[in-house]
């Protein structure tokens, strides 16, 4: 996941969200991921806070120290937490989309679960059968509707990446 999140200019709040688990997801980053991130920062720019240097030299086994340093570094950030959560959201939605079942029933259930993990945000391209629509199960769970919803998700992902890369 670290490789994917690095596409979106992560900061320490982004890292903390990935550490704690975005939305209702479990932890997405390991101590090794975070130490690698800190090491890259100090390698590419030596003008880093002391905590980043300490983190880069921390053992993967010292989970408490990793967490404390990430929390400390995140407190110094002045970025919007909601934007940082959106970075994780688009990556997790894209990951889910790339691993969906070919079967419309299971694929649509899977997408509903993904969006449920983020409490069904209003900007989601997903819609659930019978919620603010009059689609019957026979209409909703068709291959054509499934393909349409996947297309909406791909467009949303592309647009969301564009927006988040520009911030």
Secondary structure by P-SEA (a helix, b strand, c coil): cccccccccccaaaaaaaaaccccccccccaaaaaaaaaaaaaacccccaaaaaaaaccccaaaaaaaaaaaaaaaccccaaaaaaaaaaaaaaaaaacccccaaaaaaaaaaaaaaaccccccccccccccccccccccccaaaaaaaaaaaaaaaaaaaaaaaac
